[in-house]
Structure formats: structure tokens, C-alpha cells
Amino acid sequence: MYKTTMIRLCIIALLLLFIGQTMYGQVWQAKWIAAVDGKDTVNAWFAFRKDIEIANVPKAAVAKIAVDSKYWLWVNGEMVVFEGGLKRGPNPYDTYYDEVDIAPYLQKGRNTVAVKLWFFGKDGFSHKNSGQAGLLFDCVAEGVSLVSDSSWRAEPLRTYQTAPPPLPNYRLPESSIGYDARLEQADWKDPNQMEEMPNAIEIGSAGILPWNKLVRRPIPLWKDFGLKNYVGNLKTYQQRGDTILCQLPYNAQFTPYLRVKARAGQKIVMMTDNYVHYNGSDDNIRAEYITKEGVQEYESLGWLNGHWMYYIIPEGVEVLDLKYRETGYDTEFAGSFSSSDDFLNKLWEKARRTLYITMRDTYMDCPDRERAQWTGDAVLEAEEAFYALDTASHALARKWLYELIGWQREDSSLYAPVPAGNWDKELPDQVLASIGYYGIWTYYLHTGDLQALEDLYPAIQRYLALWEKEESGLVKIREGGWLWGDWGDNKDMLPIFNLWYYLALKGSQLMAGELGLQEDEAKHAQAMRLFAHSFNQRFWNGKAYRDPQYTGKTDDRVHALAVVSGVADSSKSPAIMDVFATEEHASPYMEKYVYEAMYQMGFPEEANVRHEKRFSMMVNNEYFSTLFEGWGIGGEGFGGGTVNHAWSGGGLTILSSYLCGIRPLEPGYKTFLVAPQLGAITQASAAVASVRGMIKASFNRNQDTLNMELTVPEGATAILQLPAGKHREVIVNGNQHDFDRHPQIHLPHGNWFVKSITD
């Protein structure tokens, strides 16, 4: 038995080695290497160094770098990468690698490459621990062969330690970093110093356990905003006893920096207001620093977030400088929205700020308590990004979808958050949202990424097949690992789950059509027709949608999903509006769909009134630049009450896509709709950074005239749909338009001015 097992393990190892050596048509020459000591220690840090002679600098020298978990790279003493590496992984087994062109940093003659590696050493809701710290560095170019092997030097960085309790909660794979400057080695990064360091040990070739297949990083390296002063300067920072309070311009992902003069052995503690006060009801991450003698500087490399940074400074320490370095996903704030309503403007901007702080290795629910890719959150975040950011953000949505499917279990079930090492519970409603109309199909509409449909469609069908159907075409509740539905009370679960299932069917029907799968398309369409008839027959009682077995208050969530799915026809709109006027049970997560439903039914003014009523406390709060998880903070919120939850920013999407009316009709914005619904708004404008170029639309209205300006990018056609009402005269770029015969105005590439005069 033992012999048979060993033979199987050898075969598996050889297969993994072959895969690792040949993936993407590459041959990996490097070896996985590690330091002799501490390679499986929680929160371990390591130094790696290689000196190499180069006769001539090549035009390009792309290094492929893989680690568990994070790394910092210097070449010839110059910082090249600030926090490389992605949390594991694309699936439960494999590991991401980065590609970095180091040619601009190389020089003729002697070169020094230095890598600092941070090994988390534990699982979390956003990372699966490999169990082994390791570095793979493979750079082969003309005249350059720089590959990790036993000729590299490596040693643990014993200055790095784990800060004492309270430890971060179990959801976080990161530890609170402690640093004892008294234990500093000589500057091993300095090319002018040749510190004695032990040789690294070789663990094996690319493709071996525990890192397995290497998958190229699908998102950009982080944007580094550089070291900056906090708001104000050192003289104006607030001081309370032994604590200096430094304000950030907004809630940011950042690493704190200090420069002090001190005697050895004094402890400085660094933490944010999101650690001290607004922690989501659980312990998060802070940093600690033990001084050495004299003038010294230090930057804690584990990123924090918050609006205020607290430095607790012991007596006798002279503070010379305090700074912060913001880093984040490499995208631009390219989209925009403005209107005559100050509340809506502030909502849109806070939603974008909240979105950005929940983007990094993955879409996150929050940047402090969990940093986890809950897939229902990602549905909303990805759609917000299409309107608020540039197209570089699309890669994070693609990564989310591929990871969701990459972690599919053998029984075809899907779960989230992933990546994860200590969570495996299926949330059926969030999964359905992700694989359906609002998830992958909306991603496809905005990006035109047909390859994603081809790659992911089969696994989606396997998951849908797990749902148990009745003869009526409706589905039974699938409990999965967590029967959630939403935060809050009065959840009418059976119709909620059925409507999410219908939206998943709708997404599959549309995907099948794009993929040319005619039988699947017809099968899904037939199932949808049967479903819609059965749903209305079973749950509509003439005044509202309710499960006959449900005894709670009428659920506004159900009605929102019925409208946006298309299951509810327009004859039900007055009754549904009565529900929205009297029932407010949806959390901020589901309130986006209520907002959208009201716009779809043609009630923009009422939609804005309800949204402002529900979100006014968090939008109008002057302290926070971000939106909350629930309607309040901490115990007044849901799920711990974090203060930075991008699922609350769904209103951003609605303002751009419905109030200003910019929505793709064909994949990749080949054709897009501009159908403004202004309600009581007299002025509005929006810009969308689409895959075809920048789309701009603005609307100004007085008593009888609506002026519209529209920019259509090359390769796209806009269909302008004027608001409801009697349009006496329509003028397009100075020419009369016969609106009665052509109520939709087709506008090709160019700049357009449209004036409508109404009775």
C-alpha cells in the first residue's frame, strides 16, 4: 500500500512539474527557493539577494516572480515593486505570479537584485495558505540569466515579529506587524554592501507542491502614490496625551511612515480610527515599532485603512516626521456624474470612494474586518466600476468571475468568498446573482469579453443543474452552507431565491445566444416562460408578491427583483409602488435593486426620494468619506457594521445608467442607450469610460426646453430615447428631426447637440 501511494505521488509530482515547465508556452528555469529557517512560520519575513554581472543591458528583461504571500523588489538599490504578489489563488491549489520588466533598472557590470518576502503563514477569508514560504524569480533575456537557485542568498528578517494580542480576527490572513529595530541586520539591499548571508535552499522546479501551477497575474501591479504628508503638517497634527492624530484626505489603503530620534527599546504603536473605533465589531490590524538608538525611519509595510492615523509615542521620543504612502488598484477615476441635486452628487462621489477602497487583490466587502470577496458584493462593485473608473478596472471583475468558477467543487457547488482557506459555505442567492444577469452577463455587456463566456458557461450550467425544480418550473430553496438572503428582517425567502434563479436563467439564455448554443438558448427561454407564469400564479395575490406560507411583513426585496428580472409586468406597477412606499426592509445591499426597479417602472422622482431617505444618514455624515455596511455603524449596522462597504454604493450605478440613462445594448458598447429620466432634476451630466472610448452626456432643462449634449466614441452608435412627454419640436445638430416617425434617435460617432421643445 505504501509503495503504491508513493508511486502515485511521484506521478502527480511529475505531472505538476511538466505543467509548471510548459504553461503559457514558457520554460521555467528558476527553482523555488527559501531560507533555511522559518519557512513555515506564521508572519515570517525573509531577505533574498542575488548579485550578477551583465555585459549589456537588454531592451526588455521580464522577470516572472511568484511568492506566498507578498514581496518587495529592489534592483541596484532602487524600489521596483512595492508589494507584489497576489493572495492565493486562482483555485484552491495554484498560485499567481507577476511579470515585471526590470531592464530599466539594470546597468552594465555588477547588479544587485533584492527581494523582501512576507509569508502570511495562515489562512483567511481572502487567502489560502500554501504552508511554505518560497520565492521563484525567473528572468531570462538577451545577455541576462537571473533565476532563483541555491546561488542566491537568503535569511529570515528577525526584526519582523508579530505584535502582541489582540490579534487580528480569524478572517484575516495578515498579522499585525511588529518591528524591532534593535535587531536590524546590515542593509542587505544596498549594492555597495556585501553582508554575509547564507545560501538559499532549493525546493524544486516550477509546478511543484505546494504552489502547483503558476498563473499569470490578471490585474495590474498597485499604483504607488508615494510618501505624502498627512492633511496639514507635523506642527498642525492633533495631539492627545501620548497620541498624535494625523488626518488622511479620505479613507485610503496606506502604509504609515515615521522618522524619529529615540533611545533604544521604546515602543511606538500605529493604528487607525478604523482599528480603534470603527472596526466592524472585531479586531483588525495595527503596527508596532521598537526603536533603536538615534535617528531612524520606518515604514510599516502591512497596509491599513482609515480616516485618521494614530501614533502612540512614548515619552522621550522626538518625532521628526510622519507620512503615509497610499497604494491601491491601478485605475483612474475616469467616470463622472453631476446634477442639480447636491445629495445625489455626494452619494455618487462617496460611492466611488467606497468602491476604490474595496479593490485590491480582489473585490472586498470591507478593507478592515475581512478583506473578503463576497460574491454578491462583487456583483454591485463591478457594475459601479464600469461607470466610475477606467477600463483597467475590468480586469478585477474578470478575476472575480474566474475565481468563483475556479473554486467550484467536485459536486459542482460554488461558494464564496474565494480565495479562502478557512471558509467553504455556499451562499446560493449571492452565487446566482454572480452567474446570472447582473454578474457575468453585465460584465459581458460592458466589456465584450466573449472568451469569459466560453470559459465559464459550462461550469455555470453544472451549478444550475444542482437546483431542485418543481413541475411548475419554480425551484425549491437551496440552503447551501448559509441560508442568508440579505441582512435584516422580513425576508420572504422562497420568492427571493426563485427570482435570483430566474435572473441566472436569463443570464444563461443570453449567454447561450452569444455562444451560438441554440438548443440551450431555446431550453432556457422555455424554462423562463414557464417560470414567469408559475411565479405570478403562485406568489401574486392581487396586491403584492408573497409566499402563501410566509407570515412576515411584505418584502420590498421580492418586488424589486420581480421588476428588474422582468417577471412583474407593468400592470402591477401601481401596487408595487404602494409596497415601496410603505415597506423598507432591504439592507443597503438590496436597496440598489429597489432603486433600479422604481426607475424601470418610470418613477424617478419617487425613487430619488426613497433613496435619499434611506441613505441620508451615511451620505450626509461629514466624518466619513465612505458608505456603511448597514444603515448605522457598529451595533446599529448589520454584520458588524463596518463603515466602508461598497455594496451600499449601488446608487452610483443607477444615477449613471438610469437618471442619465447610459446603458450598453450590445456587448462592448457597440450600441448603447441614452435614455435620461430626470424626474425633478433640472441638470445632470455623466461620463463613462467605455471600452470604445469616453461617452459623455449632459442634460439641461427649463420649463419647456430640454437641451442635450452627447459624445459618441468611434465604433459606437448611441440610441437617444427622449423622456416621456409631448415633444413639439426636436432639433439635432441644427436640423429638424421627425420625432413622431423616429422616436429613437440613432447617433453615430461624433459630438451631438439635441434640443427638444415640449408643449
N, C-alpha and C positions, 0 to 999 in steps of 0.2 A: 504494500500500500504506500509506504513511504517513497519507494523508488518510483512508482507510477506518478505520485504527486510531484516529485522533483522533476521528472521528465516534462510534465505539463507546464510547470513553472518556467522551465528553460525554454520551451516552445513559445510561451507567451512573451518572455523577455526578448527572444529573437525577433518575434513579430513586431513588438513595440520598437525595437531598435531599428528594424527595417523601415517602419512607418516614419520614425523620427528622422532618419537619414534622407528620406526621399520626399517628404511632404513639400508641396509647392514647387516641385522640381529642384529643390536645393539639396546640396550635400553639406551636412554639418560636420565641420572638422573639429569643433571645440568639444571639450569634455565638461561635464558638470563638476564643479569643484566646491570645496568647503574648507573651513578652518578645522584644525584637529580637534579643538574643544568647543563645546557649547552649541553644536549644530542642531540640537533638538530642544533647546531651552526656550521657554516662553519669553517673549520680549527680548530677544537676543540681537545684538548689533555686531557687525563684523567689518573689518577693513580688508580690502583686496588691492593689490598693486602689481603692475607689470611695467618694466622698463624695456624699451625696444628701440633699435636703431633703424632709421628709414633713410634710404638713399635719395628718394624723390617723393614728393607729396602727390598722390593721385588726385584727379579731379573729384572723385567720389570714393568714399570708404564707408559703406553702410555696415554698421555693427548691429548684429541681432543679439538682443540681450534678454535673458529670461531669469527670473528670480522667484522665490517665495520669501518675502512678500513685496517689498519695496526697495528701491535703490536710488542713490545719488551718484552722478558721474562727473568726474573732472578729467580733463586732458591737459597736460602741461600746466597744471595749477588753475586752469580756468573752468568754471562751472559750465557743464554742457547740458545736463538734465537735472532739474530739481524735482525730485520724486517721480521716478519712473516705475514701471510695473503696474499691473492690474491685479486686483483681488481675484483669486481663483473661484470658478473658472468658467470656460465656455460650456462645460458639462461637469458632472461630478468627478471626473478623472483627470482632465487635461489642464494645461497651463498656457497662459498668454505669453507672448514675447513682443518686445519693442523693436523697432527699426530706427536707428539714429545714424545720420551721416556725420562722422567725426572728422572728415577731411579738412573742413575749415579750421580745425584746432590743431592739426598736425604740423610738424616742421621737419626740415631736413636735419638729420642727425638723431640725437637721442630724444626720445619721447617717453613721457610718463602717463600712464592711464591708472586712475584710482577710482575705486568704487566703494561706497559705503552702503551696506546692506542691512535692512531691518527685517527680521523674521518675526512675524506676529506670534507664531507658535501655538495658536489656539483657534478654534472655530468661532464663527459668529453668524448672524443673520445675513451677512454680506460677503462671506469668505469661507472657503473650505481649506482647512489646514492640510498641507501635504505631509506634515510630521518631520520635515527635514529642511533646514536652511541650505541653500545652494545657489550658485551663480553659473550661468552659461553665457559666455561672451564670444561671439563668432564674427570676426571682421576679416574678410579676405578680399583684397583688392590688388590692383596692379602695384607691385612692389611692396605690398603690406600683407603680412600674415600674423594677425593678432588674435590668437584663440586661447581661451582659458584651458590651462592644463597645470600639471604639477610644478611648472617653472614659475607660476605666479606665486606671489607672497600673500599670506592670509593670516589674520589673527582676530580673536574677539576684541571688541572695544569695551573694556571693563569700566570705562567711565559711564556707560549707559546702564541704568538699573531700572527697576520697577518702583514707581512711587508707592509709598505705603498706603494701606486702606484709608478711606473707602475705595475699593477697586471699581473700575467701570462695570456696568451690568453685563450679564451673560450674552446679550445680543451683539456686543461689540467685540470684534477680534483684536482691535487695538488696545494697548495698555496705556496707562498714564506714565509718561516717560520721566524718570529721574536721571539726573546727570551730576556726577561728582567730578568737578574739575580738578580736584587734587590728584586724581588717578590718570590724568591725561598722559598719553604717550607723546613722543615727538611727532611733529606734523608729518604723518605718513603720506599725505597728499602732495607735499612740496617736492617738486622735481629736483630741487637743489640739495635735498637731504636724502640720505640713504640709510634710513633706520633699519636695524636688523629685525627682520620679520621671518617667521617660519614659512616654509614652503606650504602651499595648499595641498590638499589631498584630492586625488581624482576619484570621483564616484562612478562615473560611467558616461556613455555617449548620449546624445540627444535621443529622446524616445523612451528612456528607461523609467522604471518606477523610482520615486513616487510621483514624478511630474508628468510622465507619459507623453502623449502627443503635444507638440508645440503649435499653437495657433496664433497667427499674427494679430497684433493689437488692432482692433477695428475702429478705434476712436483716436483723436489727436492726443499728443502729449499736452500737459497742462499749460495754460497761459500763466506766465510768471509776471506779476505786476511790479515786482521789485520792492525793495525795502522802502517804506514811507513813514513819515511822521503820523502819529495819530492826529485827530482833529485838534488844532491848536499846536502847542509846543510844550517842551518839558516844564517851562515856567508856569504854564496855564493849566496843566493837568490837575485834577482834583486830588486832594489828599485827605484821608480819614484815618487818623491814628497811624498805624504802620502800613497802611494800604494806599497805593497810588492808583487812581482810577483814570483810565485812558479811553477816550471815546473813538469808536470807529465811525466812518461816514455812513455805514449801513451794515446790516447783518452779513458778514462775509466769512468765507473759508480762509483762514490765515494762520501763519506761524509767528509766535511772538519772539521779539529780539530784545536783548538788554546789553548795556555796556556799563560796567560798574567798577568802582575801586573798593576793595574789601580785604579784610584779613581772611585767612583760610578757615573753612569749616562753617560758614554761615549759610543758612538755608533761605532761598528765595522761592516763593510759591507763585505760580502763574495760573490763573483761571479766568473764565469769562462770566458775565451775568447769566448766560445760559447754563453754566455749571452751578452757580450759587443759588439762583432764584428760579429760573425758567427751564428746569431740567427735564420736563416731561415725566415727573414723578419717579425718576430713577437716577442712579449715579452715572455720570458721564466721564469725560476725560479732562484732566488738568495736567500741569507740568511742574516739576520741581528742579531746582538747581542748587548745588552745593559749591560755594565759592572756593577758589584757590587764592593765594596771596597776590595782591597787587591789582593792576588794571587788567580787565578781562572782558571779553564779549562772548555772547552765546545766543544761538537761535535754536529754539526747541522745534524739532522737525515734524512732530505729530500735529497735524492741523487741528485747530479749534474753530469755534464759531460763536458769534455773539455781537451785541452792540457795544459792549464795554469790556475792556480788558482790566483785570485786577492784578497788580503786582504787590505781593505782601513782602515788604522789605524789612529785614531785622535792623535793629539799632546798630549804628557804626558803619553801615554800607552807604557809600556815596554813589548816587545814581548819576551817571554821566550822559546816558542817552537811552531812550526807549523807542522802539519802532515796531512795525509789523510788516509782514510780507503776505499780500493776498495772492492766492493761486486759485485756479478754477478751470472749468471746462473751456476749451479754446473755441469760443464762438463770439459773435458780435451782437450787440443789441440793435439789430437792423430793422425790425418791425417797429411800428408806432401806432398810437391811437390818441386822438384828442376830440373833445366835444365841448358843447356849451354847458355841460353838467360837470361841475368840479368833483362830485363824488365818484362818478364813473371814471374820470381821468385818474383819480387817486387809486381806485380799485385796480385799474389796468396796470399802473406802474408798480403797485405793491405786489400784484400777482406775478409780474415778471421778475421782480427781485426775489420773491419766494421761489419761483421756478429755478432761477440760476443757482441759488444756494442748495438746491436739492439735486444738482447734477454733478457727478464726478465719475467714479468708476462705473457707476450705474445711475439710473434714476433712483432717488431715495425718497422714502416717506418723510424723513427729517434728518438733519445733519448732525444731530447730537445724541439722542437716546438710542437710535437703532442704525441709521445709515443703510436701510434695507430696501430692496427693490420689490415692494409690494406691488403686484402687477396691476391691480385696479388703480392705484395711484399713477402708475406709469402711463396708463391709457390717457388720463387727463393731462399729465405733464407733457407727453409727446405732442398732443394736439396744441397745447399752449405754445410750445416751442416753434411749431410751424408758423405761427402768427407773430411771435415776439422776437425770434432770433434769426440768425442767418442759416444757410443750408448746412454749415458744418455741424449743426445740432442734430441733423437727421441721423448721423451715424450712431448716436446713443440710442435712438428709438430702434434702429435695426439690431443693435447689440441686444437690447432688451428682448425683442421678439425671438431672436436666435437662441438666447439663453433659456428663455421659457421652454422652448421646444427641445433644446439640447439636454435639459434636465428631465425630460419625460421618462417615466419609469417603465419597466418591462410590462407592467399591466396596462400601459397606455395612459395612466393618470398623469395629470400635470399639477404642479403645486408652486407656491411662491410664499415668501420671497426666495429667489435664487439669484446669484450663487448663495449657498448656505451650507454650513457644516453641522448646525445643531437645530435645524428646523426642517420638517418634511410634511407639513399638513396642507392638504388641498383646500383652497377656498373656491368652491365651484363657481360662485357668481362672479368673482373677480377674474377667474380664468376664462369664463365665457365672454366677458367684456373684452378681454385681450385678444382672443382668437376670432372675434367677430367683427361686426360693422365698425365699431368705434376703435378697435385695436388695429389689427393688421390691414383691414380694408381702408381705413382712414389714412394709415401710413402710406399705403399704395397710391391713393388719390393724390396725396401731396408730393410724393417722390417719383412715381412711375417706376418703382423698383420691381419689375416683373420677376426677377430672379428670386426675390424673397418669397413670392407666392409659390413659385415652382418648388422651392426647397422645403417650405413649411406646410403646404397644403396637405400632403399625405398624413403627417402626424396629427394635424388638426382633425382630420376625419376619424382617425383612430380614437381620439379623445371623445368626440361627439358620439361615437358608437357606444360609449360606456353608459350613456344616459338611458334610463329605462322609460319607454314610452307606453302610453295607454292607446287603446284603439282610436281614440279621438284625435291623436296626434300630439296631445299635450304630454308633458313629461312629469314624472314623479320627482319629488325633492331628492336631490343627491346630497347627502350630508357631508361627504368628503371627510376632511380632518377637522374642519371648523365651520359650523353652520352659522355664518355671520350675517350676511345680508346688508348690513350697514350699522353704524353706531346709532344709538338712540332706541326709542320705544315705538310701539305701534307699527311693527313690521309685518305686513301681510305676505308671508314668505313664499307660499305656493305660487301666486301670480308673479311675484318678483323674479323667482327662479325661472319660471316659464318664459317671461319676457326677455330675460337675458339669453335664454336658449334660442328664442326666435331671432334675436339680433345676431347670434352666432350663425344660425342657419342662413340669415340674409347675407352675412359676410361670405359664407361658403358658396352660396348661389352666385354671387357676383364674382368671386374668385374663379369658380369653375368656368364661368363665361369667358373670363380673360384668358384662361389657360386652354380654352378650346375643348373642355370636357363636357360635351353636350349632354351625355346621359346623366352625369352628376348635376348639371345645371337644371335639367328638367326634373330630376328627383327632388332636389332641394326646393324648387319652385312649387311643386305639388305638395310637398310637406308643409310649406309656408301657407298655402291656401287653406289646407285642412286645419292647420293650427289656428289661423286667424279666425275662422268660422267657429271653431270649438271654443276658443278662448272667450270670444264675445258671448257665446251662448251660455257658457258656464259661469263667467265672473261678472258680466254686466247685469245689474239689477234694475236698470232704468234711470238710476240717479248717479251711480258710482260703480267702479270696479271693486268687488270684494269676493274673497273666497267664502262660500256659504258657511264653512266651518270656522271662520275667523271671527273673533269676538271683540277685537280692539277697535280703536278709532280708525276711520277711513284713512288709508295710507296714501299720502301725496306722492310717494316714490313710484307706486304702481301706476298712477295716472301719468306721471312724467314718462315712464318707459313705454306705456301704451301709445302715447302720442309720438315720441321720437322714433319708435320702431315702425310706425305706420299701421299698427293693429287697430288703433282707435280711428274711426272715420270722423269727418268734420261735423256730422250731426250731433256728436257727443261733446263738442267743444264747449257749449254753454254750461253743461253740467260739470264738466271737468274744471272749468274756470271757477265754478262755485266751490269745488273741492280746494283749489289752490288759494281761494280767498279765506278759507276757514281752517284748513289743516296745515300745520307746519311741523312735520316730524322728521323730515330729511336732515341728515347731517350736512356739513359743507361739502362732503364728497358727492352726495346725491343731489344737492341743490342745483348743481350745474345743469342737470337734466331737466329739472323743473323750469329753470330759466329758459332753456332751449325750447322746451315744449310750448311755453307761453308765446315765444316768438314765432314758432312754427304755426301756431293757431292764429297768429295775426293780432296779438295783444302786446305790442312792445311797451306801451306806456305802463300797463299793469305789471308787466314783467320787471321793469326797472324799479317800480315802487316796491315790489316784494323783495327784490334782491337787495335794495338799499336798506330796507327794514331789517333783514336778517343779517347783513354783513356790516352794518354801520359801526358796531362797537369795535370791531377789529380794524376796519378801514380807517376810521377816524381817530384811532389811538395814535397819539403823536410820538410815543416812545418807540414803537416797533415799526420797522421798515418792511416787515413780513406779515403774512396772514397765518392764522392759528389752525390747529388741528380740529378743534371744536369751536363752539360758539363762545367759549370763555377760555381761561388759562388754568392750567393745573387741574385741581379738583372740579372746577367749573366747566372743564372741557371734556372731551371723550378720549379714551385710550391713554390717559396720562397727561393730555393737554399740552402738547408742545406748541411753541409759538412760531414755528416755521414749517408749514405743511402745504405743499404746492397743490394738493387736491382741492384746496379752498380757492384756487385761482381760476376755476373753470369759467368764471365770468369774463375773463380776458378773451377767451375763445369766442364767446357769444357776442361781445362788443365788436370784434373784428369781423366775424363771419355772418352775423345777423343784423346788428344795428347798422354797420357799414356794408354788410351783405356780400363779402368777398369769400367765395367758396369754389373749390375746383369741381368741375363737372366731368372732365375726362382726366385720366391719370397723368400726373406731372404737369397739370395746368395747361394742357394743350388747349382746352376750352375752360373758361371759368365764368362764374356768375357774379354779377354785381347787382344785388337786389336790396337796396337800403330800406330799413324800417326805422324811421326816425322817431315816431311817436311824438313826444313833446319836445324833442331835441331840435334846436334850430341850426346848429352847426356841428358837423362831425367830419373827421378825416381818418384815414388809416393807410399804412404802408405794410406790404407783405413781401418778404424776400423769398420769392418762389424759385423753384429750380430753373425757370425760364428767364428770371430776372426780376427786377423790382416792379411790383404793382403798387400804384398809388391811386387813391380815390378820395375826393373831398366833396362835401355837400353843404350848401348854404341855402337856407330857406327863409323867405319872408311871407307876407300874408298870402300872396298869390303866385309867387315865383320860386322855383327850385333850380338853383344853379349847381351843376355837377362838373367836376374836372376828373379825368381818368387817364392814367398812363398804362398802356398795354405793352408788355415786353415783346421782343421779337420771337416769333414762333408760336405765339399765343393769340387766341381770339377771346374777347370779352363779350358776354351777353348781358346787356344792361336791361334790367327789369325795373321800370319806374314804380314808385309806390302807388298803392291803390288810390283811386280818385279819378275825376274827370279832367283829362289833360287837353285843354283847348288848343294849345299850340306847343309843338316840340321842335326845337332848333338844334341841329348837330353840326358843330363847327361852321356856323353861319348859314347852314342850309336847312330848309324846311323838311321835316320828316313826317311822313304819313303814319301817325301813330295808330290810327284806327285799323289800318290794314296790316301794320307790322308792329304789334305792341312790344315785342322784344327787339332791341337794337343791337345788331351784331357789329362789333368794333374790332378791327384788326390792329396790328402793331402800330403804335403811334400815341400822340397826345390828343385828347378829345375834350371838347367843351360842349356840354349839353345843357340847354335851358328848357325848362318845362313851365308853361304858364297855365294855371288851373283856374277854373271858374270859382 
